[in-house]
Amino acid sequence: MISFAVDLRSDTKTRPTAGMRAAMAAASVGDEQLHEDPTVNELCARAAALLGKPVALFLPSGTMCNLVSVLVHCRPGEEIIAADISHLISSESAGAAAIAGTQIRSVRSDRGIFTPEAVRAALRPEKINVPVSRLLHVEQTVNRGGGSVWTLETLAAVSAAAWEAGLKVHMDGARILNAVVATGTPADAFGALCDSLWLDLSKGLGCPVGAVLAGDEAFVAAARRWKFRLGGAMRQAGVIAAAGLYALDHHVERLAIDHDNARRLAECLSGVPQLRVRTPETNIVFLDLIDDVLDATTLSRALAERGIGIDPVDAGTLRAVTHLDVDADGVYKAAEAIIAAVRKI
Ligand SMILES: Cc1ncc(COP(=O)(O)O)c(C=O)c1O
């Protein structure tokens, strides 16, 4: 089993804390499929209010939130507009194509953020031989953008462009609460600019599993049917929903610590001649290797030997993600190991 003293491979690597485990053990439960689980119902009500929507649905993963949303908003043969580097395109096993029968039109972006002009340019004309543009998909924060944040202004502009053209707007909010903490903008303000959105419990919030998808009643009713069809309906899921409620109470404000730690890591590495460090906006730091002699896989392996987990994203880039289980001391250790490893290779 791989074990890292400092694991910066992802913010999904957190383990439930003692407090979270206690909350899970004490959870009231019932049959989730029949809406009888009081803890799941409470989590959904909390998340819906937080995201500014009337209702919400508990799902096993963020990937399923995106897929179910595509299935509800789109028909086979229709098109989704999304950033070139979006997780939907790169990392969801093409579920939108394989299961929903949709096609994604990628738009060029700056760290995953794009303009209303880019949306308008990507819209298809109404012609029998072209796909129907149906959905605008945005990611908050943008994973491959280095945790970049859609501000309210930029989001409002692209949402308006999409709505004007009759599209729906969906937000992959895997790290929406990182954006909330980084900007001070409440989540429901982002929610007001989308038809559907979700938050992930198993990333910075530190839960073992789960995500909550929110929208209006008609959207959530249709999403509930897809959840069932895809095998995502659960039974006594209050045990895991309790972790989500605990996280909403205890692990939101502390995301600022993760952002500080990401900045700390970037600062420690800023003068290293072999690296170009992309300034993090939230909790994700990209390290580009300047020298062709050094490749990201070799560096990642050398770091693993030093007990530091940082994964390559391609031949010339690594990604480090800060989270609940890594403190400032861990970040300094990681920076020291990176500096030592790049010198030695
Ligand atoms: C931006 C983004 N969207 C969606 C997902 C998928 O979430 P999950 O791992 O809960 O399926 C991830 C996971 O890393 C992500 O970073």
The ligand as a Tripos MOL2 file, in Angstrom:
@<TRIPOS>MOLECULE
LIG
   16    16     1     0     0
SMALL
NO_CHARGES

@<TRIPOS>ATOM
      1 C1        -14.0210   19.6880  -11.1110 C.3       1 LIG1
      2 C2        -14.4410   18.3050  -10.7840 C.ar      1 LIG1
      3 N1        -15.6470   17.8830  -11.1900 N.ar      1 LIG1
      4 C3        -16.1030   16.6570  -10.9120 C.ar      1 LIG1
      5 C4        -15.3330   15.7740  -10.1840 C.ar      1 LIG1
      6 C5        -15.8860   14.4180   -9.8970 C.3       1 LIG1
      7 O1        -16.2130   14.2900   -8.5540 O.3       1 LIG1
      8 P1        -16.2790   12.8480   -7.8520 P.3       1 LIG1
      9 O2        -14.8580   12.4320   -7.6260 O.co2     1 LIG1
     10 O3        -17.0250   13.1080   -6.5820 O.co2     1 LIG1
     11 O4        -16.9850   11.9460   -8.7820 O.co2     1 LIG1
     12 C6        -14.0670   16.1530   -9.7570 C.ar      1 LIG1
     13 C7        -13.2160   15.2200   -9.0160 C.2       1 LIG1
     14 O5        -12.0300   15.4010   -8.8710 O.2       1 LIG1
     15 C8        -13.6060   17.4580  -10.0630 C.ar      1 LIG1
     16 O6        -12.4030   17.8940   -9.6820 O.3       1 LIG1
@<TRIPOS>BOND
     1     1     2 1
     2     2     3 ar
     3     2    15 ar
     4     3     4 ar
     5     4     5 ar
     6     5     6 1
     7     5    12 ar
     8     6     7 1
     9     7     8 1
    10     8     9 2
    11     8    10 1
    12     8    11 1
    13    12    13 1
    14    12    15 ar
    15    13    14 2
    16    15    16 1
@<TRIPOS>SUBSTRUCTURE
     1 LIG1         1 GROUP 0 **** ****
